[in-house]
Amino acid sequence: MKQMYSGLSITVFGLFLIVASFIWDITFLIFGIPILILGGIILINKKEENIEKIKYEKGGKKSKR
């Protein structure tokens, strides 16, 4: 669930920077596109959640990070 929130917030921030590049300065576009791609990758990557589910089902302990 945390992965979804972080991916969504990064994606929205990337979209904001892309829109801001059209309003203020084109430099925002240079940062906006990679951030948008990174947010999309985080949203699409579901392997980590599946690994955590399997770990908890087998009785593994949750790490305290």
N, C-alpha and C positions, 0 to 999 in steps of 0.2 A: 504494500500500500504506500509506503514511503517513497518507493521508486516511482510510482505514478505521480505523486505530488511534486517531486523534484523534477522529473522529466517535463511535466506540464508547465511548471513555473519557468524553467529554462527556455522552453519553446515559446512561451508568451513573451518573455524578455527579448528573445531573438526577433520575434515578429515586431515588437515595439521598436527595436533598433533599426529594423529595415524600414518601417514607416517613418521613423525619425530621420532617416537618411534622405528621404525625399523632401522633408520639410526644412531641415537645417543644413546638414553637411553630408557629403557622400562618404566621408570617413566612417560614419556609423554603419554603412553597408558592409564594409570590410570586416567589422566585428559581428554584425548581425547574422550574416549567412552561416559562419561556422558555429555560432551559438545555437542557431535554429537547427542545424544538422545534429549537433551534439544532443540537444533535447529530444529530437526524434529518435536517435539511437537509444537513448535511455528509456524512452517509452516503449520501443519495440522489443528491447532485450528482456525477455521473460525467464531466461534460464536461471538467473539468480534467485528469483522467487520460488521456482520449482525445486531448486536445490535446498532452500531453507525449509520448504514443506516436507520434503523427504527426510531431512535431518530431524525435524521435530517428531515425525511419525515413528521414527526408529528409536526415539528416546534420547536423542542428543541434547546437550545443554545449550542454552542460548548464551552466546558470548556477551560479555559486558563491555562493549566498545562505546 
